[in-house]
Amino acid sequence: MTDDQTPASDAAAGSDWFLPSPDAVASALAGLARERGSSVRVSLDPAHVVATSPDPARRVALVSGGGSGHEPLHTGFVGRGGLDAAVPGQVFASPHNRQVHAAARAAAKPGGVLLVVKNYTGDVINFGIAAERLRADGVAVETVLVDDDLATEVEGSATGRRGTGATVLVEKVLGAAADTGASLGELADLGRRVVAASRSLAVATRAHTVPGGTGPAFELSADELEHGVGIHGERAASTVQRRPAGEVVDQVLGQLLEHVPTGEQGCAVLVNGLGAATGLELHAVLDRVVQGLGDRGVRVAAAFAGTYVAALDMRGFSVTLTALEPGWLELLRTPTATALPVAEPVGEAAGAPGGGAAGDGTTGNAFVTGLVALVERLHGALTHLDRVGGDGDFGDNLASGVRAAARRFPGEGVVAGLRAAEDAFLDNVGGSSGPLFGLVLQQVRVAFEAGEPGADALRAGLHEAAGAVTRVGGARPGDRTLLDALVAGAEVGGTLAEVVRAAADGADATAAMTPRRGRASYVGERAVGTPDAGAVGLALVLAALADSVETAGDLSGELAGRWG
C-alpha cells in the first residue's frame, strides 16, 4: 500500500465498503499479486499487470484490459497460455491510454503487440491512442476488436455491438496460438475470425449493486426479466415477463443461432455468470443449452460454464456461441496457467446430426443409437407389461435411462456406449430397475474391456451381473425378475445371437411364474400370463448390444416383432 492510500476498512461505511473506495482497484491488484506470487508483476502507477514467465516461444505480446468489476476478466487471464499484460480501469470505466501504453511497453516482444479491445467507446479511444504511441515508439501493433453482443446489433448504429463474453474465448485461442510462435499478422487474423464467428446474449433477474452500496442499479419486480443486458449494468432495450428458465434459455439460443452458422467443426459454448449466479445454476443452463443445440442438430465440441466476465454482483448469465474452424478446438484445449477456461474432451459428434440430440437416436454410438430406437419403438408394450405386474412406469424409466445415455454423448465403440448407459442408469434413473440395469451394464462393460466383445465376454458379464443382482436385491431364479433373463443368457453356449435369444426366452418364461419379488409380488397370480417387463427390457438391451457388435444381424428387429 502506498503512502497516499487510505486503508480499505476506513474508506467508506456500510456493508459494501470496498465498492466506493477510490483505492479498490489498487487494493485488488495488490491482492492479486499476493495470490499469483512471482508469476505476475503488478504496477500501481500506472495500474497494470504483466506476466513474468511467458512461453519462450512467444514472439508477440497479447495485451487487453477494460473496466474493473468484471473479474477474472482481464487481470485473471495474465500468465502462460493467456495474456502478457492486462490493464484495469476503475469500476466499469475504461483504462487510461497511459496505462495501456505502459503495459504494452513492459510486455512488448520482438514481434510486436496485439491489443484485444472490447467495443466500448472509452476502450476503443484509449487503446487506439496507446496504439499510436506504440507505433511512434517503433513497436509493431495490431488490434482485435471484440463486438459480439447480439443485444446491441442495431441496423445503422455507428457504435456497433458491445464486446462481452466472446472476449474469453478470443483470449484463450489467441493465448494458445501465441505460445506456438505465431506472428502478429497471424494472431490478428485469427482473433478477428474468432470474433466474427461469435455472438453473445445476456439476461438478468437483478441489477448489480451501485458502487457505494446504495442499492441496485435498476429495479425489477419478481415477474420481470431484462433480456439483453450489458456487462456494465446497462439495461436491456426492454423489460420482459419472466418465464421458466428453460424457456428463457431456449429463446436466447434461438436468437444466437440466427447469427452463428455452425458447420462440421461444431461450436464452442460459454455460459458465463454475471456475478451472482451460482455454479449450480450456470451448469444447469449449460446442460439446457447443449441439449437445445443437439435438438437443432448442432455439434458441441467445447463447453464451459463459470463466472469469467462478471458485472459486479448482477444476477444473470450470458451465453456465447462460437462457430469453430479447424484447429481452434485444439487451442481451446491447450492448458493455461490462468483463469481462462480449458476445454475438456467432449464425446465425438456431440450434438451433431447423426451424433447426439438426447433421445433422438442419433448419438453417433451404434449401441446407444440402436438402444434408443428400440426402446422408443417398444415403449408402449413395456408400459403395458408393467401395468399388469406393477405401476406401469417401466417403459418411462427405461426410456429415461437410454435418453440419459444419449445425452452423455459417448464416442464410438461398444465399450464407450456401455459406459454411457451404465452411468446413466446408475446415476439418473430412479426406482429399483434403473440401478439394477446399471449394475448389469457395468459388469458387461468390465467383461468387454477384459476380453474381445462377443459371446464369451457377454456370458461372463451376465454371470457376474447375476451375482451382483442377487447380492443387492436378493432375487433368485424363478422369482419372476430380470434375473431370469440374465441367468438364461449366462448359462447358454453358442454364438452372441444365441445368448441374446436365450435371455429373451428366459424373459418369456417369466409369464408362467408367480412373482415373489418386487412390486409384481403384490398382485400375485394376477401377473401370470404376461412376461416380466424388467426381464423383457433387459433382453432388448442385450439385443441392441449384440447388433452393435455384429452389425450383420438384426436381433433388435427380431425381438421387437416378438413383443411389439
C-alpha positions in Angstrom: 0.0 0.0 0.0 1.4 3.4 -1.0 1.5 6.4 1.4 -1.4 8.1 -0.2 -3.7 5.1 0.0 -6.5 5.0 2.6 -6.9 1.7 4.4 -9.8 -0.1 2.9 -11.6 -0.5 6.2 -11.7 3.3 6.6 -12.6 4.1 3.0 -16.4 4.0 3.4 -19.0 2.9 5.8 -21.6 0.2 5.1 -21.7 -3.4 4.1 -20.3 -2.7 0.6 -17.2 -0.8 1.9 -15.0 -2.0 -0.9 -17.1 -0.7 -3.8 -17.0 3.1 -3.1 -13.3 3.1 -2.1 -11.2 5.1 -4.6 -8.4 2.6 -3.9 -10.5 -0.5 -4.6 -8.7 -1.3 -7.8 -5.2 -0.8 -6.3 -6.1 -3.0 -3.3 -7.4 -5.7 -5.7 -4.2 -5.6 -7.7 -2.2 -5.9 -4.5 -4.3 -8.9 -3.5 -3.8 -10.4 -7.0 -0.1 -10.1 -6.6 -0.2 -11.9 -3.3 -2.3 -14.7 -4.8 -0.2 -15.1 -8.0 3.2 -14.7 -6.4 6.1 -14.4 -8.8 4.1 -15.4 -11.9 2.9 -11.8 -12.4 4.3 -8.3 -11.8 1.9 -5.6 -10.6 2.3 -1.9 -11.2 0.0 0.5 -9.3 1.2 3.7 -11.2 0.0 3.4 -13.8 -2.0 0.3 -13.0 -1.3 -2.8 -15.0 -0.4 -6.5 -14.6 2.4 -8.2 -16.6 3.2 -11.9 -16.9 6.8 -12.7 -15.7 7.2 -16.1 -17.3 5.5 -16.3 -20.7 6.2 -19.2 -23.0 9.7 -18.7 -24.5 8.3 -19.5 -28.0 6.0 -16.4 -27.8 7.1 -13.7 -30.3 4.1 -11.3 -29.9 2.7 -9.9 -26.7 -1.1 -10.0 -26.0 -2.4 -7.0 -24.1 -6.0 -6.4 -23.1 -8.0 -4.6 -20.4 -11.1 -2.7 -19.5 -13.1 -1.5 -16.5 -12.8 -3.3 -13.2 -15.7 -5.2 -11.8 -15.6 -7.9 -14.5 -13.0 -10.2 -12.8 -11.5 -12.6 -13.6 -11.5 -10.7 -16.9 -8.8 -9.4 -17.7 -6.3 -9.5 -14.9 -7.0 -13.1 -14.1 -6.1 -14.0 -17.6 -2.5 -12.9 -17.4 0.1 -15.7 -17.5 1.3 -18.5 -19.6 -1.2 -19.5 -22.2 -3.1 -16.2 -21.7 -2.3 -12.5 -21.8 1.1 -10.9 -21.4 -0.4 -7.9 -19.8 -3.8 -6.6 -18.6 -4.9 -3.0 -17.8 -7.7 -2.4 -15.3 -9.6 0.9 -15.3 -11.8 2.0 -12.4 -15.1 0.1 -11.9 -16.9 -0.1 -15.2 -14.5 2.6 -16.6 -12.0 2.4 -19.4 -8.3 2.4 -18.5 -6.3 5.4 -19.5 -4.2 5.3 -22.6 -1.1 5.9 -20.3 -1.9 2.6 -18.6 -2.3 0.7 -21.9 0.9 2.2 -23.3 2.9 1.4 -20.2 1.6 -2.2 -20.0 2.3 -2.8 -23.7 5.8 -1.4 -23.5 6.5 -3.6 -20.4 5.3 -6.7 -22.2 6.3 -6.0 -25.9 8.2 -8.7 -27.7 10.3 -8.6 -30.9 7.2 -9.5 -33.0 5.2 -6.6 -31.6 2.0 -6.2 -29.6 -1.6 -7.4 -30.2 -4.2 -5.3 -28.4 -7.5 -7.1 -27.7 -10.2 -4.4 -27.2 -13.8 -4.7 -26.2 -16.1 -2.5 -28.3 -16.8 0.3 -25.9 -16.2 4.0 -26.8 -13.7 4.6 -23.9 -11.8 1.4 -24.5 -11.6 2.0 -28.3 -10.3 5.5 -27.9 -7.8 4.8 -25.1 -6.4 1.7 -26.7 -6.3 3.5 -30.1 -4.3 6.3 -28.6 -1.9 3.8 -26.9 -1.5 2.1 -30.3 -0.5 5.3 -31.9 2.0 6.0 -29.2 3.5 2.5 -29.5 3.9 2.9 -33.3 5.7 6.2 -32.6 8.0 4.2 -30.3 8.7 1.8 -33.1 6.6 -1.1 -31.8 4.5 -3.1 -34.3 0.9 -3.1 -33.2 -2.3 -4.7 -34.4 -5.8 -4.5 -32.8 -8.6 -7.1 -32.5 -11.9 -5.5 -31.7 -14.4 -7.8 -29.9 -18.0 -7.0 -30.8 -20.2 -10.0 -30.0 -23.2 -8.7 -28.1 -26.3 -9.6 -30.1 -28.5 -7.3 -28.0 -26.8 -4.2 -29.5 -26.8 -5.3 -33.1 -28.8 -2.3 -34.3 -29.1 -1.5 -38.0 -27.5 1.9 -38.8 -25.7 2.1 -35.5 -22.3 3.7 -35.7 -21.2 2.3 -32.4 -21.8 -1.3 -33.2 -22.1 -4.3 -30.9 -20.7 -4.3 -27.4 -17.8 -6.6 -26.5 -18.8 -9.2 -23.9 -18.4 -12.9 -23.3 -16.7 -13.9 -26.5 -13.7 -12.0 -25.2 -12.9 -15.0 -23.0 -12.8 -17.4 -26.0 -10.9 -14.9 -28.1 -8.2 -14.5 -25.5 -8.0 -18.3 -24.8 -7.5 -19.1 -28.5 -5.0 -16.3 -29.0 -3.1 -17.2 -25.9 -2.6 -20.7 -27.0 -1.7 -19.7 -30.6 0.8 -17.1 -29.4 2.6 -19.8 -27.5 3.2 -21.6 -30.7 5.2 -18.7 -32.0 2.6 -17.2 -34.3 3.3 -13.9 -35.9 1.5 -10.6 -35.3 -0.4 -10.8 -38.5 -1.4 -14.4 -38.0 -2.7 -13.7 -34.5 -4.6 -10.6 -35.6 -6.3 -12.5 -38.4 -7.1 -15.4 -36.0 -8.5 -13.1 -33.4 -10.7 -11.3 -35.9 -12.0 -14.6 -37.3 -12.9 -15.9 -33.8 -14.8 -12.6 -33.1 -16.6 -12.8 -36.4 -17.7 -16.4 -35.6 -19.0 -15.5 -32.1 -22.2 -13.9 -30.7 -23.4 -13.5 -27.1 -26.6 -12.6 -25.3 -27.2 -11.9 -21.6 -30.2 -11.9 -19.3 -30.7 -10.8 -15.7 -33.2 -11.0 -12.9 -31.5 -8.5 -10.7 -29.2 -5.5 -11.3 -25.8 -5.1 -9.8 -25.3 -3.1 -6.7 -24.4 0.5 -7.4 -20.9 1.3 -6.2 -21.3 2.9 -2.8 -23.8 0.3 -1.6 -26.9 2.5 -2.4 -29.0 -0.3 -3.8 -29.5 -2.0 -7.2 -28.8 0.0 -10.4 -32.3 -0.6 -11.5 -35.4 -2.3 -10.1 -37.1 -5.4 -11.4 -40.2 -7.0 -10.0 -40.4 -10.7 -9.2 -42.1 -11.4 -12.6 -39.7 -9.3 -14.7 -36.5 -10.1 -16.7 -34.0 -8.0 -18.5 -33.3 -9.7 -21.8 -30.2 -8.3 -23.4 -28.3 -6.6 -20.5 -24.7 -5.4 -20.8 -21.8 -6.2 -18.6 -21.6 -2.6 -17.1 -25.1 -2.9 -15.8 -26.7 -1.5 -18.9 -30.4 -2.3 -19.0 -31.9 -4.1 -22.0 -33.9 -2.4 -24.7 -37.0 -3.6 -23.0 -38.1 -5.5 -19.8 -40.0 -8.7 -20.4 -42.1 -11.0 -18.4 -40.1 -13.6 -16.6 -40.7 -17.1 -17.8 -39.4 -20.5 -16.7 -35.6 -20.7 -17.1 -35.7 -23.4 -19.7 -37.9 -21.2 -22.0 -35.5 -18.2 -21.5 -32.5 -20.3 -22.4 -34.3 -21.7 -25.5 -35.1 -18.2 -26.6 -31.5 -17.0 -26.2 -30.3 -20.0 -28.0 -32.7 -19.5 -30.9 -31.6 -15.9 -31.3 -27.9 -16.7 -31.3 -28.3 -19.5 -33.8 -29.8 -17.0 -36.3 -26.4 -15.3 -36.3 -23.9 -18.1 -35.7 -23.8 -20.5 -38.6 -22.2 -23.7 -37.3 -20.5 -26.2 -39.6 -18.7 -29.5 -39.5 -16.3 -28.4 -36.7 -19.2 -27.7 -34.4 -19.3 -24.9 -31.9 -17.9 -23.8 -28.5 -20.4 -22.8 -25.8 -19.7 -20.5 -23.0 -22.3 -19.9 -20.2 -20.9 -17.0 -18.2 -22.2 -15.8 -14.8 -22.7 -12.1 -14.3 -21.6 -12.2 -10.7 -24.4 -13.6 -8.5 -25.4 -16.7 -10.4 -24.3 -19.9 -8.7 -22.3 -22.7 -10.3 -25.3 -24.9 -9.9 -27.4 -22.6 -12.0 -24.7 -22.0 -14.6 -24.2 -25.7 -15.2 -27.9 -26.3 -15.4 -28.1 -23.5 -18.0 -25.2 -25.2 -19.9 -27.0 -28.5 -19.9 -30.1 -26.9 -21.3 -28.0 -25.1 -24.0 -26.2 -28.3 -25.0 -29.5 -30.2 -25.2 -31.0 -27.4 -27.3 -28.1 -27.4 -29.7 -28.4 -31.2 -30.0 -32.1 -30.9 -30.8 -31.2 -28.5 -33.5 -28.5 -30.8 -34.9 -25.6 -28.7 -33.8 -22.4 -30.4 -32.6 -20.9 -29.1 -29.4 -17.2 -29.5 -29.4 -16.3 -27.5 -26.3 -18.5 -26.4 -23.4 -17.7 -24.1 -20.5 -19.7 -22.7 -17.5 -18.5 -20.3 -14.9 -18.1 -16.7 -14.0 -15.5 -15.2 -16.4 -16.9 -11.8 -17.1 -18.8 -10.5 -14.1 -20.9 -7.4 -13.9 -20.1 -6.9 -10.2 -23.0 -8.8 -8.5 -25.6 -8.8 -11.2 -27.8 -11.9 -11.1 -27.9 -13.3 -14.5 -25.9 -15.1 -17.2 -24.8 -14.8 -20.8 -24.5 -17.4 -23.5 -21.8 -17.2 -26.1 -21.7 -19.4 -29.2 -18.6 -19.6 -31.4 -18.6 -21.5 -34.7 -15.3 -23.3 -34.7 -12.8 -23.5 -37.6 -10.2 -26.3 -38.0 -7.6 -26.1 -35.3 -9.5 -23.9 -32.9 -10.6 -26.7 -30.7 -7.0 -27.8 -30.1 -6.2 -24.2 -29.0 -9.2 -24.2 -26.6 -7.9 -27.5 -25.1 -4.3 -26.2 -24.6 -3.5 -25.9 -20.8 -3.0 -22.5 -19.3 -1.7 -21.1 -16.0 -4.5 -18.5 -15.9 -8.2 -18.3 -15.1 -9.1 -18.8 -18.7 -11.2 -22.0 -19.3 -9.7 -25.1 -20.8 -11.9 -27.3 -22.9 -12.2 -30.9 -21.8 -12.7 -33.6 -24.4 -16.4 -33.9 -25.4 -17.7 -37.2 -26.9 -17.2 -37.4 -30.6 -20.1 -36.0 -32.7 -21.7 -34.5 -29.6 -24.9 -32.8 -30.6 -24.2 -33.2 -34.3 -26.6 -34.7 -37.0 -26.1 -38.4 -36.5 -24.4 -37.6 -33.3 -26.3 -36.5 -30.4 -29.6 -35.0 -29.6 -30.9 -36.5 -26.4 -33.5 -39.1 -27.2 -33.4 -38.8 -30.9 -31.4 -42.0 -31.5 -28.5 -40.2 -33.2 -25.7 -40.2 -30.6 -23.0 -41.5 -33.0 -22.6 -44.6 -30.9 -24.1 -47.7 -32.5 -25.1 -49.3 -29.3 -26.8 -46.3 -27.7 -28.3 -45.2 -31.0 -29.8 -48.7 -31.5 -31.0 -48.9 -28.0 -32.7 -45.6 -28.1 -34.6 -46.6 -31.3 -35.6 -50.0 -29.9 -36.9 -48.7 -26.6 -38.8 -45.9 -28.3 -40.3 -48.5 -30.6 -41.5 -50.7 -27.7 -42.2 -48.1 -25.1 -45.9 -48.8 -25.2 -45.5 -52.5 -25.0 -43.2 -52.2 -22.0 -45.6 -49.9 -20.3 -48.4 -52.4 -20.8 -46.4 -55.3 -19.4 -45.5 -53.3 -16.3 -49.2 -52.3 -15.7 -50.0 -56.0 -15.4 -47.5 -56.6 -12.6 -46.5 -53.1 -11.4 -47.4 -49.5 -11.6 -46.8 -49.0 -15.3 -43.7 -46.8 -15.2 -41.1 -49.2 -16.5 -41.4 -48.0 -20.1 -40.8 -44.5 -19.0 -37.9 -45.4 -16.7 -36.2 -47.4 -19.4 -36.7 -44.6 -22.0 -35.3 -42.1 -19.4 -32.2 -44.2 -19.0 -31.4 -44.6 -22.6 -32.1 -40.9 -23.3 -29.7 -40.0 -20.4 -27.1 -42.3 -22.0 -27.6 -40.4 -25.3 -27.1 -37.0 -23.5 -23.7 -38.3 -22.3 -22.6 -38.2 -26.0 -20.5 -41.3 -26.0 -17.8 -41.7 -28.6 -17.5 -44.6 -30.9 -17.2 -48.2 -29.7 -19.3 -50.6 -27.8 -17.3 -50.0 -24.5 -17.9 -46.3 -24.7 -21.6 -46.9 -25.3 -21.8 -49.4 -22.4 -20.1 -46.9 -20.1 -22.5 -44.1 -21.0 -25.5 -46.4 -20.5 -24.1 -47.8 -17.3 -23.5 -44.3 -15.8 -26.9 -43.1 -17.0 -28.8 -45.9 -15.3 -26.8 -45.9 -12.1 -26.9 -42.1 -11.8 -30.1 -40.8 -13.5 -32.8 -43.5 -13.2 -34.7 -44.0 -10.0 -36.7 -46.9 -8.6 -35.2 -50.3 -8.5 -35.0 -51.2 -12.2 -32.7 -48.3 -13.2 -29.9 -49.0 -10.8 -30.1 -52.8 -11.4 -29.8 -52.2 -15.1 -26.8 -50.0 -14.4 -25.2 -52.9 -12.4 -25.8 -55.3 -15.3 -24.3 -52.9 -17.8 -21.3 -52.3 -15.5 -20.5 -56.0 -15.4 -20.9 -56.5 -19.1 -18.7 -53.4 -19.7 -16.0 -54.8 -17.4 -16.1 -58.2 -19.3 -15.9 -56.5 -22.7 -12.9 -54.5 -21.5 -11.2 -57.6 -20.3 -11.7 -59.6 -23.5 -12.9 -59.4 -27.1 -16.5 -58.2 -27.2 -18.5 -61.2 -28.2 -20.4 -64.2 -26.9 -17.8 -65.3 -24.3 -17.5 -61.9 -22.9 -21.2 -61.3 -22.7 -21.7 -64.7 -21.0 -19.0 -63.8 -18.4 -20.6 -60.3 -17.9 -24.1 -61.7 -17.4 -22.8 -64.3 -15.0 -21.1 -61.6 -12.8 -24.2 -59.4 -13.2 -26.5 -62.2 -12.0 -24.4 -62.4 -8.8 -24.5 -58.7 -8.3 -28.2 -58.5 -8.7 -28.7 -61.3 -6.2 -26.4 -59.7 -3.7 -28.2 -56.3 -3.7 -31.8 -57.4 -4.3 -32.0 -60.9 -3.0 -33.7 -62.3 -6.2 -33.3 -65.9 -7.2 -34.1 -67.6 -10.5 -37.8 -68.3 -10.7 -38.8 -65.2 -8.7 -40.0 -63.6 -12.0 -37.5 -60.8 -12.3 -34.9 -59.6 -14.8 -32.6 -62.2 -13.1 -34.4 -64.9 -15.0 -33.3 -63.4 -18.3 -29.8 -62.8 -17.0 -29.3 -66.4 -15.9 -30.7 -67.8 -19.1 -28.3 -65.8 -21.2 -25.3 -66.6 -18.9 -25.8 -70.3 -19.0 -26.3 -71.0 -22.7 -23.5 -71.8 -25.1 -23.1 -70.8 -28.7 -23.0 -67.5 -30.5 -23.7 -64.0 -29.4 -27.2 -64.2 -31.1 -27.9 -67.4 -29.2 -27.0 -65.8 -25.9 -29.5 -63.0 -26.6 -32.2 -65.3 -27.7 -31.7 -67.4 -24.6 -32.1 -64.3 -22.5 -35.3 -63.4 -24.4 -36.6 -66.9 -23.9 -35.8 -66.5 -20.2 -37.9 -63.4 -20.2 -40.8 -65.1 -21.9 -40.6 -67.9 -19.3 -41.5 -65.5 -16.6 -45.0 -65.3 -17.9 -45.7 -68.7 -16.3 -44.2 -67.6 -12.9 -45.9 -66.3 -9.8 -43.9 -63.2 -8.8 -42.1 -63.4 -5.4 -40.0 -60.2 -5.6 -40.7 -56.6 -6.5 -44.0 -54.8 -6.9 -45.4 -57.7 -9.0 -45.4 -59.8 -5.9 -48.2 -57.6 -4.6 -50.6 -58.8 -7.3 -49.6 -62.4 -7.1 -51.3 -64.8 -9.5 -52.8 -61.8 -11.4 -49.4 -61.3 -13.1 -49.3 -64.8 -14.5 -49.8 -64.9 -18.3 -47.6 -61.9 -19.3 -43.8 -61.8 -19.1 -42.0 -59.6 -16.6 -41.3 -56.1 -18.0 -37.9 -55.9 -16.5 -36.8 -59.2 -18.0 -38.1 -58.2 -21.4 -36.4 -54.8 -21.1 -33.1 -56.5 -20.3 -33.3 -58.8 -23.3 -33.9 -55.7 -25.5 -30.8 -54.0 -24.1 -28.8 -57.2 -24.9 -30.3 -57.3 -28.5 -29.1 -53.7 -29.1 -25.7 -54.5 -27.7 -25.3 -57.6 -29.9 -26.4 -55.7 -33.0 -23.7 -53.1 -32.4 -21.1 -55.8 -32.1 -22.2 -57.9 -35.0 -23.8 -55.5 -37.4 -24.9 -58.1 -39.9 -27.7 -59.3 -37.5 -31.0 -57.7 -36.5 -31.8 -59.1 -33.1 -33.5 -55.8 -32.2 -36.0 -56.2 -35.0 -36.5 -59.9 -34.1 -37.3 -59.1 -30.5 -39.4 -56.1 -31.5 -41.5 -58.5 -33.6 -41.8 -60.9 -30.7 -43.1 -58.3 -28.1 -44.2 -55.3 -30.2 
